[in-house]
Amino acid sequence: MRRIPAALLCALSALCASGAALLAVAAPVAQAAERRMVVIDQDGSGPGGSNMMSMMALLQSPLVDVLGITIVTGNSWRDDEVRHTLRMLELLGRSDVPVAPGAVFPLVRTQEETRLATALVGQVGWLGAWGQRPDSLAAQGGGLVEPDKPRTVLGPFDTPPLAEGEPRTRPLDEDAAHFLIRQIHAHPHQVTVYAAGPLTDIALAIRIDPHFAELARAIVIMGGSIDPHTDDPEFNNSPRHEFNFWFDPEAARITLRAHWARIDLTTVDVSIHAMFTQEMVDAIAASPQPAARYIAAYSKERYYLWDEIAACAWLEPGIITREREVYLDVDVDHGPAYGETLTWSKALRPSTDLQLVHAQLDLDVPRFRKYFVDLMSAPAPLRH
């Protein structure tokens, strides 16, 4: 047998060690680049605006498989939101993503009850689908720009003409709750639920299937308010008020008490730090890509980036600079605090079955804005 020279043995040994080191480095890189699955539940008012742009952030990520979108009444009525969402997907070339209609009304709260209660508990800053009429509360100052309100009252099944054109595609015949359950069971412990509207669809899925939450990978929620520091009168006078929880308090309670592996909550506290600015619009509009063209044409609001923060924090957790672990619930007593956020520390939490929530409180605004602008300016990712 021929002997291998000692120098060659040393070289081979060094090469093997280098290869092992490269594999050790490559493994976490591959894991970091792992494709993630998400199902979106959203109140898809449009065209443009926070609801649409948050869905677009997830659609634009090359590392995310969007399994489908379910639509719930919130900022607008469900049927109108479904049409806006379908049209957005068409304009982005993403009609492969299915859309399932969800709940038209909250579980318990009604529009009439809310109207009657106003005389006793006062008004709120945003009524969503119930406030799209000329006598809505006027937008406050601070450079906020909101789209024009419709001239006529919209009912739950009205379908006025869309500024962006009518969709050619159709929603699924399947309802949102069963679609959500089907996706979670098809991919157990792999799918994150992104819920950025009122939580009616999620609560219905939990009530239909008691294993729905525990079979999900996690849930990301835009909702709740803890201690926002702001001059905005909508929140400095009512610091525990937030629209998504307020619109369907019972659904929020059911969702927050379910046994998720993890709950990430984008609160009012973090949302009010980042507004959609004209500078961001101009940067995005410089791109010729479909997402950028859509935003340049239809995103007229210059307002807080509520849902976009929730989406981008899931995609890039490093944008969040401060969070608090709390036990969180929602007030469901039909009094002045109906729908407001309740929180406790571990030491002070009640004996009820509350879950730990990762509540986001602050973010790196320049990093977030750059990340969002880059996503919206990029070409549509290749489909897998």
Sine and cosine of phi, psi and omega as CSV:
sin_phi,cos_phi,sin_psi,cos_psi,sin_omega,cos_omega
0.00,0.00,0.72,-0.69,0.02,-1.00
-0.98,0.20,0.68,-0.74,0.03,-1.00
-0.99,0.13,0.61,-0.80,0.08,-1.00
-1.00,0.06,0.81,-0.59,-0.02,-1.00
-0.81,0.59,0.57,-0.82,-0.03,-1.00
-0.86,0.51,-0.61,0.79,-0.01,-1.00
-0.90,0.45,-0.63,0.78,0.00,-1.00
-0.93,0.37,-0.64,0.77,0.04,-1.00
-0.87,0.50,-0.67,0.74,0.03,-1.00
-0.88,0.47,-0.66,0.75,0.00,-1.00
-0.90,0.43,-0.69,0.72,0.01,-1.00
-0.89,0.46,-0.66,0.75,0.01,-1.00
-0.88,0.47,-0.68,0.74,0.02,-1.00
-0.91,0.43,-0.63,0.78,0.00,-1.00
-0.90,0.44,-0.67,0.74,0.01,-1.00
-0.90,0.44,-0.66,0.75,0.02,-1.00
-0.89,0.46,-0.66,0.75,0.02,-1.00
-0.90,0.43,-0.66,0.75,0.01,-1.00
-0.88,0.47,-0.67,0.74,0.03,-1.00
-0.89,0.46,-0.65,0.76,0.02,-1.00
-0.90,0.44,-0.66,0.75,0.02,-1.00
-0.89,0.45,-0.66,0.75,0.03,-1.00
-0.90,0.44,-0.63,0.77,0.00,-1.00
-0.90,0.45,-0.59,0.81,0.04,-1.00
-0.96,0.27,-0.64,0.77,-0.07,-1.00
-0.92,0.39,-0.54,0.84,-0.07,-1.00
-0.86,0.51,-0.79,0.61,0.04,-1.00
-0.91,0.41,-0.51,0.86,0.05,-1.00
-0.89,0.46,-0.71,0.71,0.02,-1.00
-0.89,0.45,-0.64,0.77,0.02,-1.00
-0.91,0.42,-0.65,0.76,0.01,-1.00
-0.90,0.43,-0.50,0.86,-0.02,-1.00
-1.00,-0.02,0.15,0.99,-0.01,-1.00
-0.85,0.52,0.73,-0.69,0.05,-1.00
-0.95,0.32,0.68,-0.73,-0.03,-1.00
-0.90,-0.43,0.53,-0.85,0.00,-1.00
-0.97,-0.25,0.65,-0.76,0.00,-1.00
-0.62,-0.79,0.56,-0.83,0.20,-0.98
-0.87,-0.49,0.73,-0.69,-0.12,-0.99
-0.98,-0.19,0.77,-0.64,0.18,-0.98
-0.88,-0.47,0.87,-0.49,-0.22,-0.98
-0.56,-0.83,0.49,-0.87,0.21,-0.98
-1.00,-0.08,1.00,-0.02,-0.25,-0.97
-0.99,0.15,0.86,0.51,0.08,-1.00
-0.93,0.37,0.46,-0.89,-0.04,-1.00
-0.22,-0.97,-0.18,-0.98,-0.01,1.00
-0.98,0.20,0.33,-0.94,-0.03,-1.00
0.91,0.42,-0.27,-0.96,0.01,-1.00
1.00,0.07,0.07,-1.00,-0.13,-0.99
-0.88,0.48,-0.66,0.75,-0.05,-1.00
-0.89,0.46,-0.73,0.69,0.00,-1.00
-0.93,0.38,-0.69,0.72,-0.09,-1.00
-0.93,0.36,-0.49,0.87,0.05,-1.00
-0.94,0.35,-0.65,0.76,0.08,-1.00
-0.90,0.44,-0.62,0.78,0.01,-1.00
-0.90,0.43,-0.57,0.82,0.04,-1.00
-0.86,0.51,-0.68,0.73,0.01,-1.00
-0.95,0.32,-0.62,0.78,0.03,-1.00
-0.92,0.40,-0.52,0.86,-0.05,-1.00
-0.99,0.14,-0.26,0.96,-0.03,-1.00
-0.96,0.29,0.79,-0.61,0.01,-1.00
-0.96,0.29,-0.14,0.99,-0.05,-1.00
-0.95,-0.31,0.26,0.96,-0.07,-1.00
-0.80,-0.60,0.72,-0.70,0.17,-0.98
-0.98,-0.22,0.93,-0.36,0.06,-1.00
-1.00,0.08,0.95,-0.32,-0.09,-1.00
-0.97,0.25,-0.37,0.93,0.01,-1.00
0.24,-0.97,0.17,-0.99,-0.02,-1.00
-0.79,-0.61,0.77,-0.64,0.12,-0.99
-0.93,-0.38,0.58,-0.81,-0.17,-0.99
-0.87,-0.50,0.76,-0.65,-0.02,-1.00
-0.82,-0.58,0.56,-0.83,0.11,-0.99
-0.87,0.49,0.69,-0.72,0.04,-1.00
-0.30,-0.95,-0.99,-0.12,0.05,-1.00
-0.88,0.47,-0.55,0.83,0.08,-1.00
-0.70,-0.72,0.02,-1.00,0.05,-1.00
-0.97,0.23,0.50,-0.87,-0.13,-0.99
-0.81,0.59,-0.76,0.64,-0.11,-0.99
-0.89,0.45,-0.62,0.78,0.05,-1.00
-0.92,0.39,-0.64,0.77,0.02,-1.00
-0.90,0.43,-0.62,0.78,0.03,-1.00
-0.86,0.51,-0.69,0.72,-0.02,-1.00
-0.91,0.42,-0.69,0.72,0.04,-1.00
-0.88,0.48,-0.65,0.76,-0.03,-1.00
-0.93,0.37,-0.70,0.71,0.04,-1.00
-0.87,0.50,-0.66,0.75,-0.02,-1.00
-0.93,0.36,-0.63,0.77,0.07,-1.00
-0.86,0.51,-0.70,0.72,0.01,-1.00
-0.89,0.46,-0.63,0.77,0.04,-1.00
-0.89,0.46,-0.72,0.69,-0.06,-1.00
-0.93,0.38,-0.42,0.91,0.06,-1.00
-1.00,0.00,-0.05,1.00,-0.06,-1.00
0.95,0.31,0.50,0.86,-0.05,-1.00
-0.84,-0.54,0.65,0.76,0.04,-1.00
-0.95,0.32,-0.02,1.00,0.11,-0.99
-0.95,0.31,-0.29,0.96,-0.02,-1.00
-0.99,0.10,0.86,-0.51,-0.02,-1.00
-0.96,0.27,0.49,-0.87,0.01,-1.00
-0.82,-0.57,0.81,-0.59,-0.02,-1.00
-0.90,-0.44,0.81,-0.58,0.03,-1.00
-0.94,0.35,0.63,-0.77,-0.01,-1.00
-0.92,-0.40,-0.61,-0.79,-0.11,-0.99
-0.96,0.29,0.67,-0.74,0.07,-1.00
-1.00,0.07,-0.58,0.82,-0.07,-1.00
-0.81,-0.58,0.44,-0.90,0.12,-0.99
-0.89,0.47,0.22,-0.98,-0.03,-1.00
-0.91,0.42,-0.69,0.73,-0.10,-0.99
-0.79,-0.61,-0.77,0.64,-0.06,-1.00
-0.86,0.51,0.64,-0.77,0.05,-1.00
-0.83,-0.55,0.35,-0.94,0.02,-1.00
-0.90,0.43,-0.66,0.75,-0.04,-1.00
-0.93,0.37,-0.67,0.74,0.05,-1.00
-0.86,0.50,-0.66,0.75,0.00,-1.00
-0.90,0.43,-0.66,0.75,0.02,-1.00
-0.89,0.46,-0.70,0.71,-0.02,-1.00
-0.92,0.39,-0.57,0.82,-0.04,-1.00
-0.95,0.31,-0.34,0.94,-0.06,-1.00
-0.84,0.54,-0.60,0.80,-0.01,-1.00
-0.90,0.44,-0.42,0.91,-0.05,-1.00
-0.99,-0.15,-0.59,0.81,-0.14,-0.99
-0.92,-0.39,-0.09,1.00,0.00,-1.00
1.00,0.01,0.08,-1.00,-0.06,-1.00
-1.00,-0.02,0.27,-0.96,0.12,-0.99
-0.90,-0.44,0.30,-0.95,-0.12,-0.99
-0.97,0.25,-0.37,0.93,-0.05,-1.00
-0.53,-0.85,0.80,-0.60,-0.04,-1.00
-0.96,-0.27,-0.03,1.00,0.02,-1.00
0.89,0.46,-0.74,-0.67,-0.03,-1.00
-0.86,0.50,-0.41,0.91,-0.02,-1.00
-1.00,0.07,-0.07,1.00,-0.08,-1.00
-0.89,-0.46,0.21,0.98,-0.03,-1.00
-1.00,0.09,0.95,0.30,0.02,-1.00
-0.45,-0.89,0.29,-0.96,-0.12,-0.99
-0.87,0.49,-0.41,0.91,-0.05,-1.00
-1.00,-0.04,0.33,0.94,0.08,-1.00
-0.88,0.48,0.39,-0.92,0.07,-1.00
-0.87,0.49,0.68,-0.73,-0.02,-1.00
-0.94,0.35,0.53,-0.85,0.06,-1.00
-0.90,0.44,0.62,-0.79,0.01,-1.00
-0.98,0.18,0.03,-1.00,-0.03,-1.00
-0.97,0.22,-0.43,-0.90,0.04,-1.00
1.00,0.07,0.31,0.95,0.03,-1.00
0.99,0.17,0.17,0.99,0.00,-1.00
-0.96,0.27,0.65,-0.76,0.04,-1.00
-0.80,-0.59,0.86,-0.52,0.03,-1.00
-0.92,-0.40,0.44,-0.90,0.03,-1.00
-0.94,0.34,0.34,-0.94,0.03,-1.00
-0.89,0.46,0.62,-0.79,0.07,-1.00
-0.98,0.19,0.53,-0.85,0.07,-1.00
-0.86,0.50,0.49,-0.87,-0.04,-1.00
-0.97,0.23,-0.38,0.92,-0.01,-1.00
-0.87,-0.49,0.40,-0.91,0.03,-1.00
-0.93,0.38,0.75,-0.66,0.04,-1.00
-0.99,-0.11,0.75,-0.66,0.09,-1.00
-1.00,-0.01,0.14,-0.99,-0.09,-1.00
-0.90,0.44,-0.35,0.94,-0.05,-1.00
-0.86,-0.52,0.28,0.96,0.09,-1.00
-0.97,0.25,0.60,-0.80,0.01,-1.00
-0.73,-0.69,0.98,0.21,0.00,-1.00
-0.93,0.37,0.32,-0.95,0.02,-1.00
-0.85,0.53,0.59,-0.81,-0.02,-1.00
-1.00,-0.08,0.69,-0.72,0.02,-1.00
-0.88,0.47,-0.52,0.85,-0.05,-1.00
-1.00,0.00,0.04,1.00,-0.02,-1.00
0.99,-0.13,0.45,-0.89,-0.04,-1.00
-0.97,0.24,0.62,-0.78,0.05,-1.00
-0.95,0.31,0.55,-0.83,0.09,-1.00
-1.00,-0.05,-0.41,0.91,-0.01,-1.00
-0.99,0.11,0.29,-0.96,-0.05,-1.00
-0.87,-0.49,0.48,-0.88,0.10,-1.00
-0.96,0.28,0.21,-0.98,0.07,-1.00
-0.92,0.39,0.41,-0.91,0.14,-0.99
-0.98,0.21,-0.31,0.95,-0.01,-1.00
-0.97,0.23,0.63,-0.78,0.03,-1.00
-0.98,0.18,0.29,-0.96,-0.13,-0.99
-0.87,0.50,-0.73,0.69,-0.09,-1.00
-0.86,0.51,-0.72,0.70,-0.01,-1.00
-0.95,0.32,-0.54,0.84,0.09,-1.00
-0.89,0.45,-0.70,0.71,0.02,-1.00
-0.87,0.50,-0.73,0.69,0.00,-1.00
-0.87,0.49,-0.69,0.73,-0.03,-1.00
-0.89,0.46,-0.66,0.75,-0.02,-1.00
-0.93,0.37,-0.64,0.77,0.01,-1.00
-0.91,0.41,-0.65,0.76,0.01,-1.00
-0.95,0.31,-0.49,0.87,0.03,-1.00
-0.94,0.33,-0.45,0.89,-0.04,-1.00
-0.70,-0.72,0.93,0.38,-0.10,-1.00
-0.87,0.50,0.72,-0.69,0.05,-1.00
0.90,0.43,0.33,0.94,-0.02,-1.00
-0.86,-0.51,-0.33,0.95,-0.15,-0.99
-0.97,-0.23,0.79,-0.61,0.15,-0.99
-1.00,-0.01,0.71,-0.70,0.09,-1.00
-1.00,-0.07,0.87,-0.50,0.06,-1.00
-0.98,-0.22,0.93,-0.36,-0.10,-1.00
-0.87,-0.49,0.95,-0.30,-0.11,-0.99
-0.87,-0.49,0.25,0.97,0.09,-1.00
-0.81,-0.59,-0.18,-0.98,0.17,-0.99
-0.81,0.59,0.51,-0.86,-0.23,-0.97
-1.00,-0.09,0.44,0.90,-0.05,-1.00
-0.88,0.48,-0.74,0.67,-0.01,-1.00
-0.89,0.46,-0.65,0.76,-0.01,-1.00
-0.91,0.41,-0.68,0.73,0.02,-1.00
-0.89,0.46,-0.65,0.76,0.03,-1.00
-0.90,0.45,-0.66,0.75,0.04,-1.00
-0.88,0.47,-0.64,0.77,0.02,-1.00
-0.91,0.41,-0.66,0.75,-0.01,-1.00
-0.94,0.34,-0.56,0.83,0.04,-1.00
-0.95,0.30,-0.68,0.73,-0.07,-1.00
-0.81,-0.59,0.97,-0.23,-0.05,-1.00
-0.91,0.41,-0.20,0.98,0.02,-1.00
-0.99,-0.16,0.04,1.00,-0.09,-1.00
-0.84,0.55,-0.79,0.61,-0.09,-1.00
-0.91,0.42,-0.70,0.71,-0.07,-1.00
-0.95,0.32,-0.31,0.95,0.05,-1.00
-1.00,0.04,-0.17,0.99,0.06,-1.00
-0.99,0.17,0.37,-0.93,0.08,-1.00
-0.96,0.29,-0.62,0.78,-0.01,-1.00
-0.08,-1.00,0.12,-0.99,0.16,-0.99
-0.75,-0.66,0.68,-0.73,0.09,-1.00
-0.92,-0.38,0.82,-0.57,-0.09,-1.00
-0.83,-0.55,0.71,-0.70,0.25,-0.97
-0.99,-0.13,0.93,-0.36,-0.04,-1.00
0.07,-1.00,0.30,-0.95,0.10,-1.00
0.99,0.12,0.34,-0.94,0.02,-1.00
-0.51,-0.86,0.71,-0.70,-0.08,-1.00
-0.92,-0.39,-0.89,0.46,-0.03,-1.00
-0.44,-0.90,0.91,0.40,-0.05,-1.00
-0.95,0.30,0.69,-0.72,0.04,-1.00
-0.97,-0.23,0.97,-0.23,-0.14,-0.99
-0.37,-0.93,0.39,-0.92,0.14,-0.99
-1.00,-0.05,-0.04,1.00,0.00,-1.00
-0.90,0.43,0.88,-0.47,-0.09,-1.00
-0.90,0.44,-0.35,0.94,0.03,-1.00
-0.90,0.44,-0.49,0.87,-0.10,-0.99
-0.89,-0.45,-0.45,0.89,-0.01,-1.00
-0.97,0.25,-0.36,0.93,0.10,-1.00
-1.00,0.02,-0.43,0.90,-0.01,-1.00
-0.70,-0.71,0.96,0.28,-0.16,-0.99
-0.92,0.39,-0.26,0.97,0.01,-1.00
-0.98,-0.21,0.15,0.99,-0.01,-1.00
-1.00,-0.04,0.68,-0.73,0.11,-0.99
-0.48,-0.88,0.65,-0.76,-0.20,-0.98
-0.88,0.48,-0.75,0.66,-0.11,-0.99
-0.86,0.51,-0.69,0.73,0.05,-1.00
-0.94,0.35,-0.64,0.76,-0.03,-1.00
-0.90,0.45,-0.64,0.77,-0.10,-1.00
-0.91,0.41,-0.59,0.81,0.06,-1.00
-0.63,-0.78,0.98,0.20,-0.07,-1.00
-0.88,0.48,-0.65,0.76,-0.03,-1.00
-0.90,0.43,-0.63,0.78,0.05,-1.00
-0.90,0.43,-0.64,0.77,0.03,-1.00
-0.89,0.45,-0.67,0.74,0.02,-1.00
-0.90,0.44,-0.72,0.69,0.01,-1.00
-0.86,0.52,-0.69,0.72,-0.04,-1.00
-0.91,0.40,-0.72,0.70,-0.07,-1.00
-0.94,0.34,-0.40,0.92,0.00,-1.00
-1.00,-0.01,-0.12,0.99,0.03,-1.00
-0.95,0.30,0.35,-0.94,-0.12,-0.99
-1.00,-0.05,0.97,0.26,0.09,-1.00
-0.98,0.20,0.47,-0.88,0.09,-1.00
-0.91,0.41,-0.54,0.84,0.03,-1.00
-0.36,-0.93,0.61,-0.79,0.08,-1.00
-0.84,-0.55,0.88,-0.47,0.12,-0.99
-0.95,-0.31,0.78,-0.63,-0.12,-0.99
-0.85,-0.53,0.87,-0.49,0.12,-0.99
-1.00,-0.02,0.94,-0.35,-0.13,-0.99
-1.00,-0.08,0.15,-0.99,0.18,-0.98
-0.84,0.55,-0.61,0.79,-0.06,-1.00
-0.78,0.62,-0.71,0.70,-0.03,-1.00
-0.99,0.10,-0.53,0.85,-0.11,-0.99
-0.91,0.42,-0.59,0.81,-0.09,-1.00
-0.96,0.28,-0.06,1.00,0.03,-1.00
-0.99,0.11,-0.26,0.96,-0.10,-1.00
-0.74,-0.68,0.87,-0.49,0.02,-1.00
-0.92,-0.39,0.50,-0.87,0.06,-1.00
-0.97,0.24,0.93,-0.38,-0.14,-0.99
-0.97,-0.22,0.31,-0.95,0.05,-1.00
-0.90,0.44,-0.54,0.84,0.05,-1.00
-0.87,0.49,-0.66,0.76,0.04,-1.00
-0.91,0.40,-0.67,0.74,0.02,-1.00
-0.87,0.50,-0.71,0.70,-0.03,-1.00
-0.89,0.45,-0.64,0.77,0.01,-1.00
-0.91,0.41,-0.66,0.75,0.01,-1.00
-0.93,0.37,-0.65,0.76,-0.06,-1.00
-0.90,0.43,-0.30,0.95,0.03,-1.00
-0.95,0.30,-0.24,0.97,0.01,-1.00
-1.00,0.01,0.59,-0.81,0.04,-1.00
-1.00,0.01,0.07,1.00,-0.11,-0.99
-0.96,0.27,0.38,-0.93,-0.10,-1.00
-0.85,0.53,-0.69,0.72,-0.01,-1.00
-0.89,0.46,-0.68,0.73,0.00,-1.00
-0.91,0.42,-0.65,0.76,0.02,-1.00
-0.89,0.45,-0.63,0.78,0.02,-1.00
-0.89,0.46,-0.73,0.68,-0.02,-1.00
-0.90,0.44,-0.69,0.73,0.00,-1.00
-0.87,0.49,-0.56,0.83,-0.06,-1.00
-1.00,0.10,-0.57,0.82,-0.24,-0.97
-0.82,-0.57,-0.25,0.97,-0.03,-1.00
-1.00,0.04,1.00,0.00,-0.08,-1.00
-1.00,-0.06,-0.30,0.95,-0.02,-1.00
-0.96,0.27,0.62,-0.79,0.18,-0.98
-0.86,-0.50,1.00,0.06,-0.19,-0.98
-0.62,-0.78,-0.02,-1.00,-0.01,-1.00
-0.88,0.48,0.58,-0.81,-0.02,-1.00
-1.00,-0.05,0.89,0.46,-0.08,-1.00
-0.79,0.61,-0.93,0.36,-0.18,-0.98
-0.97,0.26,-0.48,0.88,0.04,-1.00
-0.90,0.44,-0.60,0.80,0.05,-1.00
-0.90,0.44,-0.69,0.72,0.01,-1.00
-0.86,0.51,-0.70,0.72,-0.01,-1.00
-0.92,0.38,-0.73,0.68,-0.07,-1.00
-0.94,0.33,-0.52,0.86,0.05,-1.00
-0.93,0.37,-0.50,0.87,0.10,-0.99
-0.95,0.31,-0.64,0.77,0.01,-1.00
-0.95,0.32,-0.64,0.77,-0.10,-0.99
-0.68,-0.73,0.99,0.16,-0.12,-0.99
-0.85,0.53,-0.37,0.93,-0.03,-1.00
-0.91,0.42,-0.22,0.97,0.04,-1.00
-0.95,0.31,-0.36,0.93,0.02,-1.00
-0.99,0.11,0.82,-0.57,-0.05,-1.00
-0.97,-0.25,-0.27,0.96,0.02,-1.00
-0.48,-0.88,0.75,-0.66,0.10,-0.99
-0.64,-0.77,0.31,-0.95,0.02,-1.00
-0.77,-0.63,0.72,-0.70,0.09,-1.00
-1.00,0.04,0.88,-0.47,-0.06,-1.00
-0.68,-0.73,0.33,-0.94,0.18,-0.98
-0.99,-0.14,0.82,-0.57,-0.28,-0.96
-0.77,-0.64,0.61,-0.80,0.01,-1.00
-0.55,-0.84,-0.03,-1.00,-0.02,-1.00
-0.75,-0.66,0.67,-0.74,0.03,-1.00
-0.95,0.32,0.85,-0.52,0.02,-1.00
-0.91,-0.41,0.18,0.98,0.17,-0.99
-0.96,0.29,0.67,-0.74,-0.10,-0.99
-1.00,0.09,0.87,0.49,0.03,-1.00
-0.84,-0.55,-0.34,-0.94,-0.05,-1.00
-0.87,0.49,-0.44,0.90,-0.04,-1.00
-0.99,-0.17,0.25,0.97,-0.02,-1.00
-0.83,0.55,0.87,-0.50,0.02,-1.00
1.00,-0.04,0.00,1.00,-0.02,-1.00
-0.99,0.11,0.35,-0.93,-0.08,-1.00
-0.98,0.18,0.70,-0.71,0.07,-1.00
-0.89,-0.46,0.68,-0.73,-0.01,-1.00
-0.67,-0.75,0.46,-0.89,0.08,-1.00
-0.60,-0.80,0.45,-0.89,0.21,-0.98
-0.98,0.19,0.15,-0.99,0.02,-1.00
-0.87,0.49,-0.64,0.77,-0.06,-1.00
-0.94,0.35,-0.49,0.87,-0.12,-0.99
-0.95,-0.30,0.03,1.00,-0.08,-1.00
-0.92,0.40,0.50,-0.87,0.03,-1.00
-0.96,0.29,0.07,-1.00,-0.04,-1.00
-0.99,0.16,-0.13,0.99,0.03,-1.00
-0.91,0.41,0.30,-0.96,-0.14,-0.99
-0.99,0.16,0.94,0.33,0.03,-1.00
-1.00,0.03,0.46,-0.89,-0.03,-1.00
-0.93,-0.36,0.47,-0.88,0.05,-1.00
-0.96,0.29,0.72,-0.69,-0.04,-1.00
-0.84,-0.54,0.68,-0.73,0.11,-0.99
-1.00,-0.05,0.99,-0.11,-0.08,-1.00
-1.00,-0.03,0.87,-0.50,-0.01,-1.00
-0.99,0.17,0.73,-0.69,-0.09,-1.00
-0.86,-0.50,-0.41,0.91,-0.02,-1.00
-0.42,-0.91,0.30,-0.95,-0.05,-1.00
-0.53,-0.85,0.27,-0.96,0.11,-0.99
-0.99,0.11,0.99,-0.12,-0.15,-0.99
-0.89,0.46,-0.75,0.66,0.01,-1.00
-0.86,0.51,-0.66,0.75,0.01,-1.00
-0.90,0.43,-0.68,0.74,0.03,-1.00
-0.89,0.45,-0.72,0.70,-0.04,-1.00
-0.88,0.47,-0.67,0.74,0.03,-1.00
-0.90,0.44,-0.69,0.72,0.00,-1.00
-0.87,0.49,-0.70,0.72,-0.02,-1.00
-0.92,0.38,-0.71,0.71,0.01,-1.00
-0.87,0.49,-0.68,0.73,0.01,-1.00
-0.89,0.46,-0.67,0.74,0.02,-1.00
-0.88,0.47,-0.73,0.69,-0.07,-1.00
-0.95,0.30,-0.36,0.93,-0.01,-1.00
-1.00,0.01,-0.21,0.98,-0.12,-0.99
-0.99,0.16,0.37,-0.93,0.13,-0.99
-0.92,0.39,0.36,-0.93,0.05,-1.00
-0.87,0.49,0.70,-0.72,-0.02,-1.00
-0.93,0.36,0.42,-0.91,0.07,-1.00
-0.90,0.43,0.63,-0.77,0.01,-1.00
-0.99,0.13,0.54,-0.84,-0.01,-1.00
-0.90,-0.43,0.00,0.00,0.00,0.00
